[in-house]
């Protein structure tokens, strides 16, 4: 059964905004008291947040589809809909978020670091919010905007100070088990370690983490063995420790050749690993032949510029010296890192010549309008309501879309598409719609508000006529 997962594809969908409400206030003796439709609620976001208690992406391997709740629609009486609940997804420290094309969207390092993977949709405005001096009684409301949906890839890169690398069965798991409190699986066969193991080491006043990476073999950077799957776990480490087996039973292997092979794989993988500080650990010196081989090759390794330590995970020989040497390098690396500044707000003002949309001529008498505002307005429009369509025409005209179409060469009857190819609204363009108010007149006014006044006048005239007829019948002239 899979217990460790460090790469998953996650399908996230934020909540959609609730629709606005088109309502008219009614009460006794005041049947048409003005618009009182409330706004729709905002859809919930999908948020990734770093949680130190989470160490694997296993949960999302079994349940890759995640969706936040939608906002509630508005109601009459100026009651706004409830906002959708944000969906918070805990991820391990060191999680990298990529899009479907492999572009990095976020690198989540540090407790509490967050990234909004799906933005909730806006709630639609009710007709009360759309009312103005010119549009006193809107008979429509705006629809809620659908929430953002996308597929993201989560990759876990272990956050550790020291990484142990080497051939399978070199003794990396035994070494981390005696340096820290970690309890990895240890056995006398290759590829015992199938997942990275983390341990915490205390060396004087320095506390650092150490990672045991599954064994590397020739071709690891190209996907052979487990190397390509787990090499990314050494990218964040400050120090690389080559664990060389001085008591190997394979006749075609020796520590110097193993070192050259692993270094070649690290260079082939890239990611800046060639610049990391390195230490050499000659392991298994408790074996007589291993001690002899270690003393034989140590001068050659030191001639290459390496610091070499002869250790034994069984007898604990050389472990104290190794632990403090690693602590010194880790402390120096931490001190050399720049001090992180407090979070700054970066303001990027819009360019003065940025219209907020573009118009492209795609041939066959079709023009496509792209832009955040036009595309959002399209999604908010109820095309079954003529007044809502007219309101959209006014908004597009004020934004300058109609003028841009004229400059692009559009003529009456040409097709205009607003939005991307797979989700666009297409209509035949009529220049007379450039100022919808001119075509529709006083759009938004509700003539029903004139009906009570007219009915009252009719009742008054009818009563006056009745009184006059009654007076004539009785022979009484009330005007004398």
Secondary structure, 3 states (H helix, E strand, C coil): CCCCCCEEEEEEECCCCCCCCCCECCECCECCCCECCCCCCCCCCEEEEECCCCCCCHHHHHCCEEECCCCCCCECCCECCCCCCCEEEEECCCEEEECCCCCEEEEECCCCCEEEEECCCCCCCCHHHHCCCCCCCCCCCCCCCCCCEEEEEEEECCCCCEEEECCCCCCHHHHHHHHCCCCCCCCCCCCCCCCCEEEEEEECCEEEEEEECCCCCCCHHHCCCCHHHHHHHHCCCCEEEEEEECCCCCCCCCHHHHHHHHHHHHHHHCCCHHHCEEEEEEECCCCHHHHHHHHHHHHHHHHCCCEEEECCCCCCCCHHHHHHHHHHHHHHHHHHCCCCCCCCCCCCCCCCCCCCCEEEECCCCEEEEECHHHHHHHHCCCCCCHHHHHHHHHHHHHHCHHHHHHHCCCCCCCEEEECCCCCCEEEECCHHHHHHHHHHCCCCCCHHHHHHHHHHHHHHHHHHHHHHHHHHHHCCCCCC
